[in-house]
Amino acid sequence: MKNLLGTDLKSIVNEIEKHDVIILHRHSFPDGDAIGSQAGMLFLIEENYPGKKVYLTGDPTGRYGFVCGCEPQTLEDNVFAGALCIVLDTPDRTMIADDRYRLADKSIRFDHHIYVEKWCDIELIDSEAESCCGLITDFARYVGWKINKNAADALFTGVATDSGRFRYDCVNGDTMRRAALLLDSGADSQTIYGNLYKENPERVRTRAAFTLKAKFTEHNVGYLFNTAKEVEESGMDSFSISRGMVGVMADIKGVNIWVNFTETERGVLCELRSSGYNINPIAVKYGGGGHAKASGATLKDFDEAKRMLAELDEIAATLE
């Protein structure tokens, strides 16, 4: 909250009021917070500034497609000329799903990850917020925007998912106050949770299979190596395997660090998690970023992944 209060929020409002075309960006391989941030900001702007043309850009929404208004559009380069681009939930410019924000007249960034560097014209960063959706909720409240039901649903989705359904240690009183405001604004938590927890039988079997294939280093770092062939045979997309299966190693007694490596055409997706150690510096070292206990990176190949795993095992040895 202190970071938010120390920012010139009026400058952000002025840019939104000034521009007729606004394009919303997020990171690639989107999670619930990235999707919720985009859709939430879309509905906030449309509700409070009718007549604005607001577009979303990015790759497919995956399992979060249930969020109303979240589907991205295919945009030509000329749409960006003279536009305002708002980048959401993206800590590093290499992680953005569409880097054409650089073609815009002005760029603004809302983010809650550990700060790396400034790369937009105006930036609102609060690394103490549990989610970017929570940051946007605070922003809307401070500037007096009306939050309609669609915005509330989208933003609650991000607050709930990035806080681990309010389980992670990033959760505090501010988190609960944000959630309360969104519920009071019409967020349907039962429907949202129904969509988040509902899984088809195939996915249940897939989770069981990945749980059984998890391995552990000498010092109990949990890890998965998923080849492109295994991803294809699973019938799921690479992101659902990468982000969706890292959790099968959580809550195992004695495992303080766990990591999921998934081979894709873009490289090896790496999802890093910890229950008690700041693994963010390791992610940053390998070109990624995120939070102290939940970070990610894209590696060149499995050889690089093995080097990262060896470093994580060294760290785990100090935690015993």
Summary of the structure (lengths in Angstrom):
residues: 320
radius of gyration: 19.4
end to end distance: 35.3
largest distance: 59.6
contacts: 1105
relative contact order: 0.11
helix: 46%
strand: 18%
